Amino acid sequence: MSDATLAPGAAAPAGTVGGASAATASDVMIAARLAPLPMTGYQKMIFAIIATAWFFDSIDLGSLTFLLGSIKTEFNLSTAQTGFLSSMSFVGMFLGAAISGMAADKIGRKLVFQISMIFWGLGSLWCYYAPDPQTLGYARLLLGFGMGMEFPVALAIVSEFVPTAKRGRYLAILEGFWPLGFIAAGLLSWFFLTHFTWREMFLCQAIPALFLFVVRFFVPESPRWLADQGRHGEAEKVMGEIEKKVLARLPAGTRLDEPKPLPPIARGERRFSFMELWSGEYASRTVMIWLVWFFALLGFYGLTTWLGALLQAQGFTNTKSTEYVVLIALAGVPGFITAAWLVDAWGRKPTCALMLVGSAVAAYAYGHAPSFTMLIVFGLTMQFFLFGMWSTLYAYTPELYPTRARATGAGCASAVGRIGSLIGPSLIGVVLPTLGSGGVFALGAGCFVAAALAVLILGVETRGKQLEAISS
């Protein structure tokens, strides 16, 4: 560590930095002070809070995979009606992701994150009381809206708090809470379907929304965002508190390294955050990441939403099919762990392509498995690559845009993906009676190949670069 002490809350240099304005100098200094901070229990606490909320959200989203068969039976729904019901969550997620990203770049990460939890908590509660499939569809719409709001804001918070050297790993690990949530959803669904009904499952899922009070009291606003908004006094105050809390968790006498000078942020006229996505170098990045999200989510949700129902169509009971889907999902754990290591060791772009191609091959093989044993083997392989894909995608997306448009970029990419996830289940509901399960999984494989081509042709590498350097 350097012998020079960086005083917590030190003021940003006045005047200019390499021709940049004083406001830009403050932006640069906040970033320079955040980037070299050692990863301590304080940043890990913030990460754990965001990851826990993500975990609860993932349970809500994943539970429909296990409950869809029971809902279909209770309401006597056709295959097409079931697919439409499952798509309602993704309509809400599309709206939530698109709106929350721009809102988080305008009014702050922390506030929007808390609001998202209120929406999905109320949506879960409404699902419990839904008397008919139409009302359940509206409830899933509200639930999806809250879930869609949370994802891009969580990515922005983690990417802006975690030091550069560990940013990719922690973003990938954050997405790893999705397979954990999916597995938990399967276990909870098995319990509730055995002892209660699907309604009690949704009631249980509403309770974790109270976790928003933990977010409110323990997660600070992003100092990067505050500085970018010109709220320099608040940015300095939050940055000083962060440095104090980091120092408190280091051995006595430890001094923080002096921040290394960063190049001034080139900034022309400030644009509406959505238009920023289509300016200069960001335009090709936006085209690339939108294509990846659209095809990846079309394939993923088209397949996984129907996994339980497809097994039931082959003669397995609700509980037995749930057991098999949970078993297959276990492979997602080593999948996201592998991706979390590869994104920093190998890079975001090649890891993303590898996981997408692996998903394509495994999905096709799953749809054409010659025996039940091979079905499980290919299912495990597919989930390994699918959850590796998710982890890489969530690590990669927020790094492509500047602070002023980071949540908007992640939110809009997620929203475009939700269009794919909306189309997927409904499309499968139409394709399944005609082409069978083999055709369904061949369609999913084609989607993953298209996403891999997009990232290979248009993708940029962001590994090991500070956020400000990537977006300069």
Secondary structure as UniProt FT lines:
FT   TURN            8..9
FT   TURN            18..19
FT   HELIX           22..34
FT   TURN            35..36
FT   HELIX           41..75
FT   HELIX           79..107
FT   HELIX           109..129
FT   HELIX           133..161
FT   HELIX           164..195
FT   HELIX           198..206
FT   HELIX           207..211
FT   HELIX           212..218
FT   HELIX           223..228
FT   TURN            229..230
FT   HELIX           232..248
FT   TURN            252..253
FT   HELIX           273..276
FT   TURN            277..278
FT   TURN            280..281
FT   HELIX           282..304
FT   TURN            305..306
FT   HELIX           307..313
FT   TURN            314..315
FT   HELIX           318..329
FT   TURN            330..331
FT   HELIX           332..345
FT   HELIX           348..367
FT   HELIX           372..396
FT   HELIX           397..400
FT   HELIX           403..405
FT   HELIX           406..458
FT   TURN            463..464
FT   HELIX           467..470
//
